[in-house]
């Protein structure tokens, strides 16, 4: 047994007594999956990227696109995209989690420590994302036990396939074994592109999403883990505090790197111009309303999952007028094309996870813009200024009191129906086990 494997075994043994989890997960002491090695194919990808299994990592997730990313630190200290995994299931709507039982998948910047890893999960393997964080607590948000886990079942969690979570868990385990103390987890409603931000400019969550966009910009510009503070009930990115502060109290004097801030400001200005140009060309403001979350198209209709009825129709695209109200007869079924009728050709599947051995494309973004140039100039202010109050989108239909919990699976239950996957989707899902 090599040193890395021994450390992993000790970590798993030390954590066994620490997990009796509720919510998305619970305790199952019957498996030894936490010691699964990183596949040789993934180790080769690390080598090609100029990194190692021991290097620190950052997680990023996007709900609308249903994708989960692992970024690895290279020898030059910068992070690069290692792999992008299609997400098998997420629940709720776009927007942050507010309360226990709302089925919302959290959005924000979270921290994962070794003690949050669950090697004995009933959901194959799992780790707690750290909700609620300081920002959530400042807004009196409750709930907990929000996980990244397997089994393709979500009640507020980031749900992957079993082979995917086995690989993700192994990569995190090796980073912790090598000395990484915490993993930053960046959770977004969607990729912070100009198109997405122009389309969602009238969503009630846009003020909050603009804050997250600033954090995304810092990561994209510096390719380094983003320093995160919470003060005045808002995120502050890329700064150190000169003095004491609290999540609810006034922000202290902030110390920033001038070069980085200049680059972030230039990126934000460019993105604002792109959003303004899209709006000038007639880009419609929309709101996406989900029956109950979504999943990556590679799994559509092909994979055993929780609440399949919630995925059947796909998100409804509501076109909004300038006041943010739905236009008459403006409900469009955005996902209809992803559900071919009998005899029709199936949609082109999303790229397989192993195609992402490179830097991620620079994400362009924007903000809440209309025809007023003055409003555009107020977007993406620095954290020293007080951001507008955060509004949270509530699902239009109440959640029933008797809503079923996601299914539990015993060790004796048959594996998920991988044979039902098309070849490309099966390849994407089983990549984590390839040797």
C-alpha positions, 0 to 999 in steps of 0.5 A: 500500500503506497503512502497516498492509499494509506492516507486515504484509508486513514481518512476514510476510517477517521470519518466513518463515525462522523456521518449520520446525515439527513436531507439529501443523504444518510449513513451507510457503513457497508461500502468501501468505495471511498478508496477507489483510485483515480482512473489512469485515463484521468491521471494521463489527462492531469499529466497532459495539463501539467498538473498532478493528482496531489495538486489543489482543486476548485469545483464549479457547477452550473445549474441551467447547463447541468455541468460540474467542473473540476479545475486543477492547479498547474505547476505555474500556480494557475488553475486550468479546467481538468474535466467537465461532467454532465450533471445527472439531476438537480432540483428546484428552480434557478435561484439560491436556496432559502429554506429547508424543504424548498428543493433549491440547489444552492448558489454561491461560493462554498467551502468543502473541508475533509470533514465534509467528505462522506465515505459511507454514503447511502447515495454511493459517495457524497460530500457536503457543499457547506450550505448555509455559508456566512452569506446564507446565514446573514440572510437567515436562510436555513436547511442543510445537508446539501451534497454532491452525490451519486444515484441521480436523485436530487432534493436540493443536491448536485446529483451525479452518476455513481461512476462520476461521483467515484472519480470526483470523490477520488480526485478530492481525496487525493488533493486533501491527502496532499495537504489541501485544507479546503476546496472552493466550490463555486455554484452558479445558476448558469454560465455567466455569458453575455447571452445568459445575463441579457436574457435573465436581466429582469429576473428577481435574482439578478442583483444576486447573480451580478455579485456571483458574476463578479466572483466568476470574473475574478476567477477567470481573470486571475485563474486562482482561487478567489478570496471571499469575504461576506460583509454588509450581507453581501459577497466581496471578492478578491479582497482582504479585510483590514480589520474585524468584520461580520457578515451582517456588519459594515465592510472594513477597509479592503485591501486589493491587488490593483492589477487584478482589479483593473483586469476584472474591471476591464472584463466587466466593461467589455461584458456590459457592452456585449449585453447592451449590444444584444439588447439593442438587437432585440434579445428578449428578457425571459424567465425559465420555470422548471417543474422540478429542476433539470439534467444534462441532455445526455441523460434525457429520458434514458436514465433512472432518476428521481421525479422523472415527471418533473423532467418530462416537459423541460423548462418553460421559457416565459418572455417578459415585458420591460416591467418584468411581467409575462407577455400574453401567450408568451410561454414557450416550451424551451426543452421541446426540441430535446424530446423528439417524437417517435421516429424523429432523430435524437438530439446531439448529446453534450460533449463527453467529459474527457473532452475538457483537457484544456482551459475553459473558454473565457466566460463573458457576462453582463448585467441588468441592462435596458435602454438606459446607458446610466443603468448599464454603468451602475452594473458590476460595482466594486464591493466597497459600494453597497449592492442593491438588495437581493431578491429571490425568485420563488417557484410559481407553484407551491411545493406540496407538503407530501412531496416524496423524498428522493429514493433510497437504494440499498446495497442489494438494489440493482445498479442503475440502468446503464444499458439503456443509455445511448453509446455516447451518453454511456461513454460520458457517464462511465468515463470515471471508471475507464482505466 
